[in-house]
Amino acid sequence: MVEIDTTPRWVDSYEQLAALCAQWRQQRAVALDTEFMRSRTFYPQPALVQVGDGKHCYLIDNLAIEELQPLRDLLLDTAVTKIMHSCSEDLETLERLLGVIPEPIFDTQIAVAISGMGAGLGYAATVRTLLNIELPKSETRSDWLQRPLSEAQKTYAALDVAWLPVLYGALLKRLQDHGRETWLEEDCAALVASARNPQPPELYYLKVKGAWRLRGKHLAVLQDLCTWRESEARAQDMPRNHLLKEAVCMSLAQQLPRSKSALSQAGFEGRVLREYGDTLLQMISAAVERSDAPARLPQPLNRQQGELLKLLRQEVANIAARENLPTEILIRKKELETLVQAHEPQLQGRLCGWRAEVVGLPLLNALRQLRNEEVK
């Protein structure tokens, strides 16, 4: 194994950053991670950027360096692969800090799953499994915005990128040996696309538990409330539930209150009631009059569909065993339910890529056969 100096190297000047980024842009790949805080804000507060070049570990103090253009250029350099682990929140943090999403990326957690080693494996577990190295996890809930950082924090942050280049080499070989390198590229490209195009506020009502129970004006109210909550939370940089809890959105949509006292009975209270009561009453009143209420959401599976789902799950399990893949990486529960509920099921989203041949088409064929048997 290549020797890696895990000693944290602090970077807090533009000159240091520019020189290092120029050096890193000559490499095939670099490891990348972030530390951030998010307990009382909607957006992550970037606190540190870690880079590992396969020899040393660097901690970039974004709080001290005003001009981060060299780092931005590195992240956009498509000749340099950025090695990350379970990177969705890191992509969001980097977009918040630099206004860009790194590309291309190599997510080692996805690579572990596609190479047949299990789904959802954390970084420390991956390092332990592949490299037989034990990493400390003592600083996961640290205050990363404090300065100076403690030596324990610096060591923890450095270790987060120290072994990523080694994992990259080992996992890339496994993927190539299995002929699955393009699968990884496809899934990582999808992560980048998702980070660049987050779900618009007007679709957040789709995530509310029990929204399928509503229809017509009630569903229109829920949609408008969730749209307002999402937009307002972003504008004020505050957690959604600090503004309005999801359960309260659902309660308001069901009860359609027309006064502040009715709002209070529905669970809307305190400062939020004083500041936003009038706005919400106007919103509810307008939503009730909408002529374009959203279509009713799919209902829970009926008994017949539930039986089909059970049979398709067994088909997925058979495919997963044959391909040595976790079922979670093949298809998600919601994707499977959508196939069962569709009158004319089609492959959509993730099922249109490499998964089409591996699991999508076999499931469509199995579903058609099962439905034909029901008709007979």
N, C-alpha and C positions, 0 to 999 in steps of 0.2 A: 504494500500500500504506500502511496505517496505521502511523504512527511508534510504535515501542515502545522504551521505556527498558529495556534489558537489564541495568542495574546492579542487583546483588543488594540487596534490602532485608531486613535481618535483623529478625526478630520473636522476642523472647524474654521478653515479659511478657504477663500475662493481659489487661491493659488494652488493649495494642496489638491483641492477637488479637480481643478482643470487638468493638472498634471496626471492625476490618477485616472481620470476618465479617458484621457488620450491614450494612456497605457492599456486600459481595459478594452478599448475599442479595437485593439489589435488581436484580441483573443477570440476564440470560437464561441466561448460561453462564459458567463459570470453568474455567481449565486446572488440572489437578491431577497431581502426581507424588510419588513418595517415594524416599528413599534408605534403604537398610537393609544390615545385615550378616547373613550366614548360614553362614559357613564351618564353624562347630563347633556349631551348634544346629539343632534340628528346625524351630523357628519362626523367621521373620525377626525380627531385632532392629531396630525402627524407630529411625532416626537423624535424619530430617529430612523435613518435608513442604513441598513447593513449591506455590505457587499463583500463577497468572498471570491477571490480570484484563483483558488486552488493552492495558494501558498500562504496567504495571510488573510486576516479578517479586519475589515475596516468599518468604523462606525461614523457615519456622516451626520454631524449635528446641524440639522436643517434649521434649528432655532437660532444658530449663530451666523450662518451663511445666508446673506440676503440674495445673492445672485446664484441660482442653481441651474443655469442654462447648460453647463457641461454635463450634468447628470441627466437633464432632459434629453440632450442629444444622444447620450448613451442608450437610454431606454428606447429611443426611436430608431436606433441603428439596427436594421433588420439583418445585418451580417453577424450580429452577436446575440446568441440565445440567452434568455434570462431564465435561470434555474430557480424555481420557487416551490414551495410546498403548501398545498391547500390555500391557494392565493387569492380567493375572491375578495376578502376584506383588504388584502394588501393592494390589489389593483384599485380598489375604491380609494384607499389612502393616498396612493401615488397620483391618482387623478385629481384628488383634492389639493395635494401639495404642488404638483407640477403642471396640471392641466393636460396630462397625456396618460395613455395606457401603454405599458411596455409591450413590445412585439418583436420577434416571436417569443413565446414562453414555453417552458418545459416544466409542467407541474408534476413533481415526483410522487404526489399522492395518487394522481390519476395513472401515472406510469406503473406504480405498484399494483393497482387493481387490474389494469389491462395486461400486465405481464403474469397475472395469475397468482398474486400473493395476498389477496384479500382487499376488501373495500374499507375506506375510511381510516386507514392506518395513519396515526399521527407521526410527526417528524421524529420524535424520540424513539418510538417503537420501530420505525423504519430503519433508523441508524442502528438500533440494537439488533434487529433481525438480519440486516445485510452486512453490517460491519462489526458486530459484537462489541459495540461501544455504548456505555451507559451515560446518558446526559442528565444533568440536574434540571428540575423544573420549578425551582424555588421562587423565581421572580416573575411568574406569569401574571400576577396581579399587582405589579409594581406601579408606582407613579412615574411614568416615563417622561413627563413634562418637567420634572424637577431638575435643577442643575445645582451642583454637579451630580451626575449619576454615581451611585455607589460602585465599588469595584465588582461586587456581586452582580449588579445589573449589567455592567459592561461585559463581564465574562459570559453571562447568560446570552446577551444579544450577539456576541461574537460567535458563540457555539451554534446559534441558529443558522448561520451560513457556512460554518467551517467545513461541514461534511457534505454539503449539497453537491459540490463538484464531483466528489467521489461517488455519491449515489447516482449522479447523472451518467457517469461512465458505465457503472454496473447495470443500471436500468436500461440505458440505450442499447447495450449489447443484448440484454434479455429480449427487448422488443424486436430488435433486428433478427435474432435467432428464431423468434416466433412469427416473423413477417407482419408485425403489428406496429411498426414505427409510424405509418401513415394514420393509424387509428388514433394514436396519441396526438399527432399534429392536428387532426380534425377536432378532437375534443378541446384541445388547448386554444385553437382558433375560435371555437364557439364561446369559450370563457371570455376571451378578449372582446368578441362581438357583443356579448351580454353586458360586459362592463361599460362599453361605449354607448349602449342603447338600453338604459334601465327602463323598467316598466313605467309607462306614463301614469300620472296620478289618477286619471279617470278610469283606470282598470283595477285599482286597488280594492274595490268592493268585491271582486272575485275571490279574494283571499279570506273574506270574513266567514267565520264558522257559522253554519246555519243559514247562509244567504239564500240557499236554494228554497227555503221555506217562503220567501217573499215573492211577490209578483206585482206588476202594474206600478201604481204610484208609490207603494211601499219600497219596491226595489229601486225606483228612481230616486227616492229620498236617500236610501242607503248609498247609492252611487255618488250623489252630490255631496253627502256628508264626508265620505271617504276621500273624495277628490279634494274637498276643502281642507280636511285634516292633513293630507299629504302635502299639499301646496303650502299651507301655513306652517307646518313643522319644518319644511325645508327653508322657508323664508326666515323663520325665527331661529333656525338651527337648534331645535329642541326635540327630544324623543316624541314619537307619535303619541304614546300613552300618557305623557305628561300633559298633553294638550287635550286629548279625548280618547278614552279607552274604547277598544273595539266593541266591547259588550254594550257600552253606552250608545254607540252608533247604531247597533242592532236594535236596542230598546227604543230609541227615537224613531227609527224607521218603522217599527211595529205600531207605536202608539200615536205617531203624528201629532205631537203636542202643539198647541196654538197659543200658549201663554208661558210666561217665565215660571209660574208656579207648577205648570205641567212639565216643564223642562226639568225642574228640580225633582219632581216625583219620578222622572225617568232616569235619574242618576246624574244629572248635570248640575254641578253645585260649585260653591266657593268663588274664587277669583275668576275662573273660566266662565261661570255663569254671568258674573257682572260684566266681564269684558266682551264676551261673545254671544250672550243670550239673544240680543236683538238680531245679530247677523244670522244666527242659526234659525230663528223663527222665520225670518224673511226667506232663507234658503229652503226651509221645509215647505213653506207656502208656495214658493215658485216651483219646486220639484213636483208637488202634488198636481200642479196644472200642466206639467209637461205632456206633450203629445207624442214624445219619442221615448217612452219608458223602455229600458233595456229588456231584451228577451229573457224569459224565465231561465234560470240556470238548471243544468242537468240534475235530476232527482237522484237520490241514493239508489243503488242497484236493487232491482226486485229479486225475488227468489230465483227465478229462472236465470237472470243475468248473473246472480251470485254463483250459481252452479257452473255456468260457463267460465266465470272468472277463476274458480277453483281448478278447473281442468286446464285452463291456459297457464296458470301458475305452475302446474306440474310440468307442462311443456317447456316453460322457461327454465325450470329446475333441471330438466333433462338436457337442454341445450347448454346451460351453465356448466354442468358436470362434464359434458363432452368437450367443451372448449376450455375447461379449467378457468372459468371466469366467475366472479361474484354475480349473483342475480341482480344486485343493485346497479351494477355498471351496465347491464344489458338493457333493462327497461325499468321505469319507475312505476309505482303503483297507480298514479294518476293516468299515465300513458296507457296502461293495461285496461283500466276502467273505461277510458275514452274509446278504445277499440271495441269493447263489449257493448257499450251504449250506442255506438253509431249504427244507423240503419244501413249505410254502405261504408264500412270501415276502410280507411286509407292510411297510408304511412305519412306521418307529419313530423316536423321538427327533427329531433335527434334520430328518429327512426328512418330518416331518408339517407343517412350517411352510411358508414360501414356497418351499422346495426341492421340495415335493411336486409342484406343477404344472410347475416348471422342469425337474427332473431325476428325481424319484422315480417318478412315474407313467410317463413315457417308458421308464424302465429296467424297471419291472415288465412293461410291454407287450412290450418287446424280449426280456426273459427268457422270458416265456410263449411267444412265437413261436419262439425258439431251442429251447426244450424240445419243443415240438410237432414241429418239424422233426426232432429227434433220434428221437422216437417213430416218425415215418413212415419 
